[in-house]
Amino acid sequence: MEKSTAQELVAEYLKYGKILNRITELSYEIDDFETQNSIRRAASDAQCYLYQGLVEPVVKQYPCLAPHDNQVRDEGEGLDHGRAPKA
């Protein structure tokens, strides 16, 4: 795989990371805990699936392209898992 293609794949993955973080944030606005938990689990599963299928093969060939947490979540965005979002 060309490095430019690998870079684009990781960049697209990072866009999904922000979307999935937003979905997780929105789940906290749902009153029903089971529904809230189901949505967070689905977002987490999707993130893991994308990482394993998309990022791991890229990083295997180009370790320097491994995403870091600060690339997925800008300051003030997303959640610290296990904690409620800031009001």
Secondary structure, 3 states (H helix, E strand, C coil): CCHHHHHHHHHHHHHHHHHHHHHHHHHCCCCCHHHHHHHHHHHHHHHHHHHHHHHHHHHHHCHHHCCCHHHHCCCCCCCCCCCCCCC
